[in-house]
Amino acid sequence: MMPASSETENMEVIASDVDTGSAEIDLSSRDLQSLPEDILTSSSSQVTQLLLDYNDLESLPEHFSKYFPNLEVLSLTGNEITSLPVFTGCVSCLRELYFNENCVTELCESICGLTNLQVLKATGNSLQALPENIGELRNLQTLCLDDNKLESLPSTLGLLESLEILELEENKIDHVNDGIGRLKCLRILNMCNNKLKAIPEMLGDLNNLEAVDLSGNFLKFLPSHFNSACRLKKLYADRNQLAEMPDWIEDLYEAVELSLKDNKFHNEPFSDRFGENCKKLKLLDFGGNFMTKLPDSIGKLRSLEKFFLGSVIDELERWAFQNGNWLSYLPNSIGDLANLKEIHLNENLFQALPEEFGNLACLEFLDLGQNLLSDLPESFGNLKSLKFCQLSKNKLQLLPSSFGNLTALQDLRLDNNLLEELPESFSGLINLNTLDLFNNKLSEIPTAIEYFTKLIRLDLNENKLSIPWQEVPTLRKKTIYAKRDPNLRNNWRGRPRQDLLVHDDDIKSLADKVSLMEREEDESEEEDDQTANNGYSQDLYRRAAELNLCSSIWRSHTGPQKREKYVHQYDRGHIPYSSKTSEEIDEASSDSKSEEFNGDDNFEPPLFFPKTRKHGNQEDPVSKVPEPVPGEGPEVPSEPVEDWDAEIEEIQTENPYDDFNNIYQHPRPKTLAEAGYEVDEHLFLPYDIHTEPIIKYQVAFAAETGQFDDADEDEEE
């Protein structure tokens, strides 16, 4: 709150700035706690618009209506007003009243005396009820009461004969009176995220509805008739308990968006008439249901641009169960969707795609993850516009020879398949920036990688490569990563990243530090020189870990990890929804015995030290780490590694799907053995793009042959 002296000075400045003879006075964002006296007394009768948004007003001055008798527009958005005084109702000329984002708990009865009021917006207050005589506002056209605490609506609401827009999103309304059927002029109805269990049949009597949002309720049925079906442009009924499709759904001749995801529709919920009548649809979302078949007429939706039939739950929430539909095949007519740009078919039961699938010339985004595909049609290479391709968690053994024709492809996910080799044409994917081949059966490093000059993310782990693990390609230390999606947590696109490759300069620098530390411990100079000059060695990094010198070769990449709040209004596009908070996700993803990752930007993974790792049929001669014995072995570092956030820069990429919600997260084992990581973990952390270490190991080293020979000789002497 502003001091009294400063407020007085501010008032004087405002009074000098404002033209009191003007019909419009704008005092928004001036830190006002009250209205300047000069404005109230100088020609205020001429003012028709008074804008007081985003100040610190707690109330309006007494006799407000006497000062502004001709006021038509009053805006009080973003103040601290707790109640609207009775005298506000005496401003007979008022046409528009805005008091969004205040602290108003109730509307006084006299507000209903504003007979000329056309717009009333009170979003983001604490209203618990509406006055019973609200029906007297016969000229009201827009009523927005989103994000309040309303539990019911007065029966007189149906008397608002001129009402065109009714916004009641994010309240606690559990029923609607039949009077809503008398709102003959209503065009837009938004009642999403309430507690509705039923919608009155009278709603179907309205003839002028253009947009209806009933998402996030407990509805089991929609009205059996809907007179506005032929006029309706947008219908959302997501996240309900709908199991039956009313007949009028197939008569949405003018509809451009239809979303019925996350309901209980089974089998084939609509007939061929749907595709024949709904030809203007651009967005169609039936994700998260139990559909087993699509009508053949689906190909007649020639205007369709986005088609959702997959999961509606983020990977971090879905775990191992299926959340898409039960579709096992696509009709051949799917290839007729000439304008389709984005299709989500993940988590279904597809075993094959029709050859006509390659006719989707405009397709840019394809998600077929977690299905039963064993191969792809040769026509797949005709998808020349494809930029993002998700084929994770299938049974693919071979890619078509035409796959290399996808020259626009930027992001390719092929993890968790059965691929033993890649086609020769694969080198044609020159625009790739992400290539995920995790957990396949590749026996050789793909030679095509040398052509991928734009690659910034690569994963070849968990294959059958017969080369030493040091030679498996990885990202260089100077690599800069694409911007992360803040909705994603603890996965390879949304959790802290480490660069695991160390260069010669780092090796030499680290060796020098080891030498210096060992000289301070009076170890032999000859051994120091040998360590410093031999380059990479496991002994070097083992010793570096003992001396806690690894912070100079590790880097991390962190950022905001806050899940955005769900927002869904009638005039916005399709927005992915997540019903869980980030805290619930963290709790679900952590093991009861593990150390929980708290989402803090300063979170640091634990250190890991040498164990045995197999390279195909080879094995490194490194001793296994025994269980730590209290009081024995080297001292456990008491301080965490520092400087994790140094010198890595985030960049924007041109990929339009960078912000797309997470598709899949690879398994996160509880122990290193389950993950198959038996490497020199003090350097090559098992904290790669697929797994997250969640157990802190103690530092321990096995006794090596000859380690104590010098000590024995000293005792003999």
N, C-alpha and C positions, 0 to 999 in steps of 0.2 A: 504494500500500500504506500502511496506517495505521501511524504511529509506535508504538513499544512502549508508551510511557506512555499514549497515547490509547487503545490497544487494551485496556490493563488497566482503565482507567476505564470503557470500553464494556462490558467483561465484568461489572463490578460492577453497572452499571445494568441490564444484561440479567438478571442473576441475581435482582435485586430485583423485576423486572417479571414474570418467568415463575413461574407456579404449578407448582412441581415435583411437586405431588401430583396434577396433572391427567393424564388419559389422553392428551391431545393437547398437544404443545408446538410452537409455531410461532415459529421464529427466522428467518424469511425477511427478506431485505433489511436485515441488521444489520451488514454489513461484517465478518463473522466470518472470521478466518483459522484458527481452531480452536474446538472446542466448549468452553464454560465448564466448569470443573472441578466447580462446584457442581451443575450439571445432570447430570453423569455419576455423582455420588455420592449425590444426594438422591432417593430413591424412584423412580429411573429404571426399576425393574422393573415399575412400574404403567403406563408409557408404551406406548401402542399405535400412536400416530401421531407421527412426528417430521418436521417440515417445515423444511428448511434451504435453501430456494431462494434464488438470487441473492445469494450471499455470495462470499467469496474463498477458500473451502476448497480445498486442494490434495490433501488425503487425510483419511481418517477415523482416529480414535484407535485405538490398539492395543487388542485385546480388546473391540472394539465390541459384539460379540454378548453378552458377559458383562454389560454395562451395561444392555442392552435385550433381555432374553430373550423378552419377550412382544410385541415390535414387529410390527405388521401392515402399516403403511404407512410407507415411507421415501422422501422426495422430496429430491433433490439437484440439481434443475434450475438451470442458470445459474451453475455454479461453475467451478473450474479443475482439477478432478480428472482425473488422467491415467490412473489405473488403479484398479479395484475390488479391494480386498485379499481374500485367500483367506478370511479369517474371516467375510466377509459371508455366505458360504454356510452358516454355522452357525446363522443366525437362522431356525429351523425354522418359526416362525409367520408369516413374512413373506408377505403376499398381493399387495402392490403395490410395485413398485420403479420410481422415475422418476429418470433421470440425463440428461435432455435437455440439450443445449447445454453439454457439457463437452469434455474433450480425451482421452477414453478411446480407446485404439487396439485393445484386445482385451478379450474377456470371459474371465475365468478359468474353469477347468473346474469349480471348486467352486460356481459360481453355479447349476449344473445340479442341485445338491443341494437347492435350495429347492423341495421337492416340493409345497408348498401355493401356490406363486406363480401368480397368475392374470393379472396385468398387468405387462408389462415394456416400458418405453418408453425408448429411447436415441437419439432423433432428434437430429441435429446433432452427431455426434461424428466420430471418424476410424477407425471400425471397419473392418478389412480382411477379417475372417473371423469366422465363428461357431464355437463349440466343437462338436466332432463329437458329443458326447453331449447336445446340446440337446434331443434327443427324450425325455429323461428328465423334462422338465417337463410331465408328463401332464395337469396341471390348468390349464395356461396357456391363456387365452382371448384375450388381446390382445397382439400383438407388433408394435411400431412401431420400425422401424429406418431411417426416412427420412433422406436427406441424410448418408450415410456413404460409405465407399469399398469397399463389398462388391463382389466380382467373381464370387462363386459362392455357392451355398447347400449346406449339408451334406445328404447323403442321408437323414439321420435326421430331417429336418424333417417328413417325412410321418408321424412317430410322434406328433405333437402332436394327439391325437384330439379334444381339447376346443377347439382354436383356432377362433375365430370371426372375428377381424380380423387381417389380415396387411398391414402397410404397409411397402413397400420402395421408395418413390419416391426419385428422385435418387440412384441408386447407379451401379455399373458392371457390373451383372449381365448376362452375355451368354447364359446358358442356364438352364433350369429342369429339374430332374429329374422323372421320372415320379411320384416319391413325392408330389408335390403333389396328385395325384388321390386320395390317401388321407385328405385333410383333410375328412372328411365333414361337419363342423359349420361349415365356412368360409362366412361370409356376405359379407364385404367383402374384396376383393383389389385392392390398388393397387400396380402395378409400372410406373408411367409414368416416362418420362425415364430409361430404362436403355439397354442395348445388345442387347436381345433380337432374335434373328433368327427365332425360331420358338417356338411355344407347344406343349407336349406335348398330344397328343390326350386324355390322361388328365384334363386339366382339364375336359373336357366331361362327365366322369362325376359331377362334383359336383352335388348336387341342391338345395342350399340357398343358392346365391349370389344376392345381392340387388344388389350394386354391384361393377362390374369396371372398372378403369381401366388400359388398356394403351397409352396415348398416348405419343408421342415415342420410339418404338422403330424397328426395321427389319423389322417383320413383313410378310410377303407373303401369309400365309394365317391365317385364324382356324380353330379346331377345326371339323371337319366336322359334329360333333354337339355338342349343348349341353343337357344334361338340365335345367339351371336356367332355360332360356329362358322357360318359363311363369311363373317366379317373379321373374325379373330386373327391377329397377326402374330401374337406371342403367347404361349401357354407354358407355364412351369408348374409342375406338381412333383418335384423331386422329394426324396426322403420322406415318403409317406408309407402307407401299408396297402396300397392299391393292388388288387389282384385281378380285377376285371376291367376291360377297356370298353367304355360306352360307345355305342354305335356312331355318335356324332363326331368322334375323334377322326373318323375316316372321311369327314366332310369339311375339313379345314382348308377350303379352297384358297384363302388369302394368307395362310400362315407362313411365316418365314423362319420361326424358331419354335421347336417343340422339344421339351425336355421332361422325361418321365423316369429318370434314372433312380436307382436305389429304391425300388419298390418290389412287388412280389408277382410280377407278370410271368406266367408259365407258358410253355409250349409255343404256339403261334398266336400271339394275342390279337393280330389284325389280319385282314384278308387282302386280296388283290385290289380291292377298291381303294385301299389306302394310297398305293402308288399311283393309281389313276386319277385321284382327286387332289392330292396334296402336292402338286407339281411346283409350287413356289418355295418349298422348304429349302433353306440354306443351312440350317443347323438341326440335326436330329440326334437325340441322346437317349438311348435305352440301356446304358451301362448299368451293371450291378443288378440284373434281374435273373430270370431263370428261363429265358427263351431258348427254344431248341431249333427254331426254323424261321427264316425270313421269307416273305412272299416273293414270288417271281417278279411281281410288278415293281419291286424296289428299284429296278433299273430305270424306271420312268421318272424318277426324281432328278431330272436333268439339271436342276439349279442347285443341288446339294453340294455344299463346300466342306462341311465338317460332319463326320459320322462317328458316333461313339457307341460301341457295343462291348467295351472291355470293363476293367475294374474301375471302381470309383474311390478306392482306398489307396493311400500312399503306401509304398512298399514297406516303410518302417512300421506300419500298423497292420499290414495284412498277413505277415509271416507266411505260413506254408499252406494256407487254405485258399480256395478259389473264390474270386470275387467278381468275375466277369459274367458271362452267360454260359449256356450249355450248347452253343452252336457247334456243329461238327462239319458243316460245309457251307459255302456261299453259293447262291444261285448264279448261273452263268451271266445273268443280266447285270451283275455288279459292274461289269466292264463298260456299261453304257453311261455310267456316272461321269460324264465328260468334264465337269467342272469341279470334281472332288479334289480337295487339297490336303485334307487331313482325315485319317481313318484310324480308329483305335479298336483292335480286335484281340487285345491281350487277355489272357486267362479265360480262354474258351477251350474247345475240344477239337480244333481244326487239325485234320490229318493231311490235307492237301488243299491247294488253291486251284481254281479253274484257270485254264489257259487264257481266258478273257481278262483275267486280272491285269495283264500287261497293257491293256487298253487305257488304263487310267493315266493319261498323258500329263495331267496337271498335278498329279499327286506329289506333295512335298514332304509329308510326314506319315510314316507307317509304323505302327506298333503291333507286332504279332508275337510278343513275348509270352512265354509260358503256355504253349500249345503242344501239339503232338506232331508237328511237321517233320517229315523225314527228308523231303526234298522240295524244291521250288520249280515252278514251270519255267521252260526256256524263255517264255515271253516276259519273265521278270525283268530282264535287261532292257525292256522297252520303257521302263519308268524313268525317262530322261530327266524329269524335274525333281526327282527324289533327293532330299537333303538329309533327312534323318530316317534311319532304318533300324528298328529294334527287332531282333530275331533271337533274343536270349531265351534260355530254358526251353529249347525244343529238342528234337532228335535228328537234327540235320547231319548227314554224313558227307554230303557233297553239294557244292554250289553249282548252279548252271554255268556253262561256258560263257554265256552272255552277261554275266554279272559285272564284268569290267566295263560295260557300256554305261554304267550309272556314274557318269563323269561329274555330275553335280553333287554327289554324295559327300557330306561333310562329317557325319557322325554315324558310325556303324558299330552295332553291338551284336556280337556273335558268341558271347560267353555261354558256358554250360550247354554245349552241343557235343556232337560226336565227330567233328571234322578231323580228318587225317591229313588232308592236303587242301590247298586252295587252287582255283583254276588259273591257267596262265594269264588270262585276261585281267586278273586281279590288279596288276600293276597300272591299269588304266584309271584307278580311283585316285587321281592326282590331287584332288581337293580335300582329301580326308584330313581332319584335325583330331579325330578320336577313333581309335581302333581297339576294340575289346575282344580278345580271343581267349580269355581266361577259361580254364577247365575244359579243354578239348583234347584231341589225341594227336596233335601235330608232333611229328618227330624231327622236323627241321625248321629252322628260322625261315619264314617266308622271304624269298628274294625280292618280292615286290616292295618291301619296306623302304628300300633305298630310293624309290621313286616318290615317296610320300614326304615331300619337302615341307608341307604345312602341318605335319603331325605334331600335336602338343600333348596327347594322351595316348598311351600304349600299354597294353597288358597282355603278356604272353605266359603268365604264371600258370602253374598246374596243368602243363602239357607233358608230353613224353619226350622232351628234348634231351638228346644224349650228349650235350656239351656241358662243360663246367658252368656253374651258375653265374660266375663272374662275367661270362661272355654273352649272357642273354641280354639283348638290347633293352635299354631303359632310357628314361628321359635324362637329358643332361642337366647339370646343376643350374645353368643359366636359363633354363626353360621358364617361361612365364605362363601362368595358367589363366584360363578363361574365368570370367566373373562367376561366382557361385550363386546358386539359387538359395536365398535365405530360408525358404520353406523346408529345405532338406537338412536333416541332421544326421551326423555320424555315418555318412556314406561317402563315396568317392567324389561326389559333386557337392557335398555340403558339410564336410568335416575338415578339420585341419589336415593339411597335406604335407608330406615330407619328401624331399628329394634325396634319393638313396645312393646316387652315384658320386664317387670321389675321384678327383683328377690327380695327375702327377704332382701338381703344385701343392695340393692339399696333403698328399702323402709325404712329400719332402718336409713341408712345414710341420706336420704332425710328428714325423720322425725326429726332427730337430728338437721339438719340445720334449719328446720322450728321452732323448739323449741328455738334455739339460737336467731333467728331473732325476735321471739315474746317476748322473755325476754327483748331484747333491746327496745322493744316498750312498756315495763312495763305491759304486760298482765299477768294474774294469773299463778303462778307456777303449780298449780293443773291442770290447763288445758293443760299446756305444757307436763306434765308427761303422761296424758291420750293420747295425740296425738302421743307421741313418742313410746308408748308401744302397741298400738292397731293394728299395722301393716297396711294393706291396708285399706284405707277409701277414699271416694270421697272428704270429707272435707279436708283431708290431701293434696291431689293434687290440690284442689282448692286453698288452702292457699299457696301451693308451687308456683303455677302460679302467684298469687298476688305478691309474693316476688321474682319472676324471678329466681327460683332455679332449673329449669327443664333441664338446659343444661347438668347436670351430668348424666341424664338417657336417653338422646337421642344421637343417633349416625347416621352418614350418610356414604354413599359410593359413591364417585364420581370418575370421570375419563375422558379421552379424549372423545370429542363428535364431532369430525370432520368427515364429510362424505367424503369417499375416492372418488377421481376422477375416472370416468369411463375409463377403459383401455380394449381395445379389439383388438388383433392382430391375424393374421392368424395362428400363431403357439402357441396360448394359448388356455386353456380350456374354458369352459362356465363360463362367469363372469356376475353376476346380474347387471342390469343397472338401474340407477335412473336418470331421466332427470332434477330433481329439486335440487337446492342447499339447504344446511341446513338452510340458511337464509330464503328462500322461504317457507320451511316447517314450520319454526317457525312462520312466519307471517300468514300462512294458519291455523295453529292450535291454534292461540290465539284469544280470544274474544275481541271485540272492547272496552268493558267496563272493561276488566280484566287487571291485571298486567302481562306483558309479561315475560316469562322465557327466559333469554338472553343467556343460554348455559354456563354461567360462572360457574367454579368449586366451587366458594364461594357462590353460590345461596343457600338461606336458606328458607324453607317453613315457612309460618306464624304460629303463635300460635293460638290454638282454645281452647275454654273453655266450661264448662258444659252445656248440654242441655238434653232433654229427649230422651231415646233410648228404643225401644220396644224389648223384647226378646220373640219372638213368640207371645203368648197371654199375656205375662207379661209386666210390665212397671216399670221402676225405679222411685222411688219417688224423682226425682231431679227437681228442679224448672227450668222452661224454662227461657232462657236469653232474657230480654227485649231489645229493641233497645236502644243504648247508648244515654244518655242525656248529652249535653255539660255541663261541670262543676260539674257533679255528678258521683258517683261511684268511684271505685279505679282508680289510675293513670295508664295510658297506658304505658307499658314499652317502653322506647325510643330507647333502644339498641337491636339489633337482638341477638338471641341465638348464643353463640359462641361454639367453640370446636366441630363442626359438623363432622370433618374429623378424629376423634381420633380412633386409635387402631382397625381398621378393616382391615383385610388382604385379598388381592385378591389371588385366586389360579387358576391353570389350572385344568380342569377336563378331563377325558378321552373321553368324548362325542365328536365324530368327527364332530358333527353338531353344536357346540357351536357358530361358526361364521356364522351360517346360518342367512340370513336376516330376519327381523321381520315378523311374520305371522299375528298376530292380536293384536290390542290394545283395551282394554275394554273402554266403554264409559267414557268420562271425563265431568261430569256435571259442570254446572256453579255455582251451589250453593250446600251446604251440604244437604239441604232438598231434592233436586232432587236425590242426591246419596243415601239417606236413612241413612246418618250418623248423629245420634243424641246421641253421646257418650260424655264421658268426654274428649273433644277434646284437652285439654291442655296436655294430656298424650298420649292417644290413637289417634294419628293423623289420619285423613282420607286420608293420603298420602301413601296408601298401594300400592301393586303391580299392581293395576288396574286403579286408579284414581289419578289425579294431582290437588291439590288445587290451584286455580288461583285467589282467592279473599282474601284480607287481612281483617279480621274481627277486630272490635274494642273489647277491653276487657271490659266486663260488667257482673255484677252479680245481681241476683234478691235479694231483701230484704227478709230475712228469718224470720220465726216466732220467736219472742222473741229477735231478734237481737239487738234492741235498748232498752230493758227493763232496763238495768243498767243505761243508760243515763236518762230515765224517773225518776228513783228513786233518782238520783243525783239532778235533778231539784226540786223534791218535798222536799228534805231535805234543 
